[in-house]
Amino acid sequence: DINYVYLLNGVIRWVLTIKNACIENNEELKCIRIEDGKFKEIRKDLEPYAQEEVMDLEGKLVLPPFVESHVHLDTCLTAGQPHWNMSGTLFEGIERWEERKEFLTKKDVMDRVNKVIRMQASHGVQYVRTHVDINDPNLTALEAILELREEVKDFMNIQIVAFPQYGILSYPKGKELLETALKLGADAAGAIPHFEFTREYSVESLKICFELAQKYGKLIDIHCDEIDDEASRGLETVATLAYETGMKDQVTASHTTAMHSYNNAYMIRLMRILKMSNINFVANPCVNVHLGGRADTYPKRRGLTRVKELTEAGCNVSFGTDDIFDPWNPMGSGNMRDPVYMGIYTGHMMGYEEILNSYKFVTTNAAKTLHLGDSYGIQEGNPASFVVMDAKNYHEALNLDAPVLKSYKDGKLIASCTPATRKILF
């Protein structure tokens, strides 16, 4: 496709100039000049170089690349192997995964993950945070994805969370496995306090997680209170530890679905430490809604954390896919539209401006969660990484399920799409 080589002042440069781009819903269309993989200029008008070809977007939407802030790549494409999760519960999903782990090999993991990250890339995803099960004495999946991370870095940045699926203290040598995973190169330490045997184990496991993350200079991402039980309150411990250790926004609380069931009096008190701690939150709307409320008759809870309230309080919230065709989710394509679409419907965030700006849950907000820094985003001097969508703004893109026409990483085209042509014959 379009990757231009241009002779500029006697020097060969990679140059691409785009005009009539709708950058992040801005009605004032802009021109973008890319040189040597970076955004050189972004302004209303740009004079093309002599004989330079120009790509005219005709008002199409340009966004920063999509960021998948929570997924389990090691479990992807395993639904029904060897049995389906018939109850649709989180805990049967864990049981089904335990059965599938008996057949786990390094090649098996790499083959499946290779397929899925290419699916994600086709939808404009360029950054992925994956939680990898480390409750395995051989750390098979971790070693596979660590190797794959290097192989695919030209088109996908993979961040790995060492995730103790069965707990740190409730699994033999759980602490030792977590520490080994961090030494091998995992980017973040994980925990699952609501799955530990006791409340005491829950609190202690979080202290261990923070201790190891600080020891090895890692981020933290906790599977926190992923349950409908209103008595599951690991989040207050996570937020307090983040505040007291000073790790703050280096810490992420994923799921926090028990918050959906907290009484409002408790929530008012909890919100104080949540804001003070400055931690990140990740909701996984499709899977949270699918797994949540399974013990209810009627009314049935949605099982989604308080996205609207957290956002209005100034907390950073992003959306993730969580699972792609595995024991916890029998569907999934890696398209970040799905969690956004589900999230704003179930979260009662359907005002026009809320819909228009909901792309931030899978771009700028998610980039904060992953600590991508100031180099992420469509700004002069930044790496020229962006996507072009077949829509005039994100409301239209979301409503009409518009495809990502092009995905550029560091100025290089890594994925493209030709929209389907539909004809009505009557």
N, C-alpha and C positions, 0 to 999 in steps of 0.2 A: 504494500500500500504506500503511504506517503511518508518517507523518511528521506529528507532532502540533503544532498551534498551541494555546497555552494562555495564558490571561490570569492572570498571577501578580503579585499586589500592584499591579495596575493597569498592568502592563507586559506586552506580548505577548512570549512566550518560546516557543521550540521545545523541547518537553518530550516525552520518551518514557521510560516506566518499564517495566522487564522484571523478571519474577520467575521463580524456579526455573530459574536458568541454571547449567549445569555449566561453570564457567570453567576451561579448560585441565586437564581431567580431575579437578578437585577434587570429591570426593564430597559435600562440604558445599555445597549449592546456595545461590546468592547472588541478591540483587536488584541491579539496575543502574538508576540514574537518569541520563538523558542530558538536558542542557540546553544549548541553543544550540551543538550540535555537539561538546560535550565530555562526558567521563565526570564527572558531578557527584558521585555517591555510589555506592560499591560496598560492600554490607554484607549480613549475613544477612537482616535484615528492614528493610523500608522502608514507611512509611505513605504510601499514595498521596495526592495532592492531592485536594481535594473535586471530585467528578464527573470525575476523570481516568480515562481508559481505561488499562488495564494489559495488556501482552502477556505471557501465561504460556507459557514454553518447555517446561514439564513435564519438566524435567531434560535437555533437549537441550544438546549441546556448543557452547560459545562459545570461539572461538579468535581470536587476532590475525589480521589479513588475511594471505593468502599472499603470499610474496615470491618472484618468479622471479629468481634471482641469476645466471643465465647462459642467454641465448638469442640467436639470430641472427634478428631480425625482418626484416632486409633480404632474407634468402634464403627466407623462409617461403612455402609454397604454390607452390613451383617444381619439385617432384619430377617427373621425366620430361620436362622442358622444356629442350632439345629431346630429350634422351636420358636414360634411367635409369642410375643407378649400379649396374651389374650385378655388380661384384666386391665391393661392400659395403665398400670400403676408404676411409680418409680421403683418400688421395691421388687416387683416381678422383673422389671427391666434389668436390675442388678443381678438377679438370679439367672436370667437368660444370657447375660454377658459372661457370667462365670462359666456357663456351659460352653460358650463359644471360645473362651480363652484356652481351652484344652487343645484347640487346633491352631493356635497362634504361632506363626513363624515370622521371621524378619521379612521374607519375601512377600508373604501374605499381606502384611501391614503396608509395605512399600507399594505394592501393586494397587491396593484399594485407595490409599491416600493419593497416589499419583493421579488416579482417575478423578477424584473429588476436587483436588485443588485446581485441576484444569476446568472442571465445571464452574468452580467459583471464579476463576480468571475470566471465563467467557461472560460472566455477569458483572465484570468491572471490579471485582475484589482484588486488592493488591497486598493487603495485610491481614494476617490471620493469627489470632491467639488460640492455640489448641491446648486443651487439658488432656494429659496423657496419663493413663492408669499406671501407677508405679507399685501397686500391691501385687508384685510379681517378682519372685526371687531372681529371675533372669533378666528383668527389665527389657524384655524383648521389644515391646512397642516403642519404648523410649529410645533405644539404640537405633531402631529403624528410622524414626522421625528425625532424630539428630542428624543422621546421615543424609536424609532426604532434604533437610533444611538447607544444606550446602548446595545440593544439586539443583535446586529450583530457585535460588536467590535472585537470578536475573529477572524473573517475572513474578515471584511471590516472596514476601517476607513472612517467615513463620516464627512466632514467639511461642515458647513451650512452657506450660505450667506443669510442674511435678504434682500430680493429683493422686492422693491416697484414697482410692475409691471406697475402701472398706474401713478407713480411719487410720489415724497415726498410732493410737494406743490400743485399739480394738483389733489390730492385725499383727501377727508375729513380726517382730523387728521392723515395725512401721516407721519408727523414727530413723533407724539406720538406712532404710531404703530411701527415705526422703532426702537425707543428707547425701547419700551416694548420687542420687539423681541430680542434685544441685551441683555437685562436684563434676559430674559428667557434662554439664552444660545447659541444664534447664534454666530458663530465664526468670522463673517465678516459683515460689513455694505455695503449695495448696494445702487445704484441710477440708474436712467435712464434719463439723462439730455435731450436727443433728443426727449423724449415723453412728457416733461413738456409743458405747454401751451405757454410759452414765453421764449425768450432768457434770460430775467432777472430771471425768475423762474429757468431756467436751471443752471445758475451760483450759485444762492442762494441755490439750492438743494444740489449742490456739497459741498458747505461750511458747510451745515448742516450735511451731511454725514461724512465729515472729523471731525467735531466737536464732533459728537457722538462716532465715532470710537476711537478718542483719549480719550474721557471721560471714556470709558469702556475698553480700552486696546484691541481693536479688529483690525483685518485686514480690508482691503477695496477691494471690487471688483465691478467695475462699468460697467454696460451695456452702452457702450460709442459709440455714433455716429453709431448706427446700422441702417444705412439708406444710400441711394445712393446720398443724397443731399450734394453737395460739400460745402454748406454754413454751414453745421452742424459741429461745431468746439468745442465741449465740451472737446476734448482731450487736447487742450492747457491749459484749466483751470485745468483739473485733474493733468497733469504733473507739472504745476506751484505750485499747492497746495501741491503735494507730495514733491516737492523740498523745498518749504518754510517752511513746517511743520516738515521736517526731516523724514517723514514717508517713503519716497523713495520706497525701494523694498517691503515694506509691502502693497503696492498699486498695483492693477491689473486693466488694461483697457481691457475689453473683447469686442470682435467684431471689433470695430474701422473700419467698412467697408466704411465709408465716405472717409477714407484715400485713397481708391482706386480711388476716383474721384478728389482728391486735385490736383491743378496745381503744377508743380514741383518747381516753384519759392517759393510758400508757404511752400512746403514740406521741402525744404532745411532749411528754417528758423525754422520750427517746430522741425526738427530733433535735433537741438541744445538743446532744453529744454527736449526732450525725453531722450537724453543720459545723461544729467545732473541730471535728476530726478531719473534715475535707476529703473523706474517702469517696471512691467511685462506686457506682452501682451498675450491674448488668442484669437486665431482664431478658428473658427468652420467651417472648409471648406465645409462639406457636406451641412449643413443648410444655411450657408452664400451664397453659390452658388445657392442653391434652391430658396431662398427668394429674392436674389439680382437681380437687373436689370429688375424688373417686370414692371417698367414704360417705359422701353426702347423699341423702335422698332428695328432698326439696325443702328449701331453696338450695341450689348447687352453687358453690363458690367458683369464681373465675380462676383463682389460683395465681393471679398476677400481682406483683408487688405494686406499691402505691407510686406509680410512675409520675402521674400528674402532680401529686403533692410534693414529691421529692424534687421534681423539676422546678416547681414554683418556689420552693425553699432555697433554690440556688445550688442544689446538689447535682453533680455530673452523672447523668444516666445515659447508658447506651443500650442498644439491642443486639442480641446474638441469635444465631440459629440453633445452637446447642447440639442438635443431633441430625444426622442426615441418613435416613433409611437404616436405622439400627434398632436395637431392642427397646429404645425409649421413644422412637419416632418412626412409624412405618412409611414415611414419605420424606420429601426434601430434595431440593435441587441445587442448593448453595446460592440461591438468588436472595439478596438482602431485602428485596421488596417484600418478601413474605413476612418476616418479623415486624417490619414497619407497618404494613397493612393491618396485620392482626393486632399489633400493639396499640395503634391509635383508636381502633374500634373498641377493643375491650377496655382501654384506659380512659374512655370518654374524652378523647382529644381530637374532636372532629370539627372544631372551628376552622374557618378557611385559613387563617394564619398558622394555626397549629398543623394543619395538613401540609401547607406550603413549606414549612420549616422542619417537617419531620425527618427529612433526609439527614439532619444533624445527628440523629440517634445512631446512624451507621457511617458517619463521616467524622466530623470534628469532635463530637462527644466521645466516640469510640477511639479516636486518635489520642485523646487525653488519657483514656483508660490504659492504653498501651504505652503511654509515655513516649510518643513519637517525636515530641518536641516541636520547635518552631519551623523545622524543615518541611513539615507537612502542611499542605494548603496551597492555594493558587495565589501566590505573591511573587513579585519580582525578586529574583535571586534564589528562589527555591527550586529544587528539582522539578522538572516539568512532568509531573505525574497527575493525570486527570482522566475523566471519562466524559464522553459525549453521549447524551441521551436523545432519543427520537421524540422530543417534546419541547414545548416552549417554556415550561417551568415544572417544578416537582409535583405540584398538584395534578397537572395533566399526566405527568409520567406515572404517578402512582395510580391514578384513576383508570388510565387506559393500558396499564401494564406495558409501558413503553420499553423497548429493549435498549441496552447499551450498544450504541453503534460502533464506538471505538474506545479502546482503553490504551492510554499511553503511560509508560513508566520511564522516567528519566528521559523523556523526549522520544522514546522508541515505542512504536506501535506493537503491542503484545496480544491484542485480541480485537476482532471486528465482527460485525453482524450485518447482514442484509435483511431488512424487515420483510415480513411475509406480505404478499399481495392478496387481498381478499376481494372477491367479486360476487355481487348479488345478481343472479341470473333471471330475476323476475322484476 
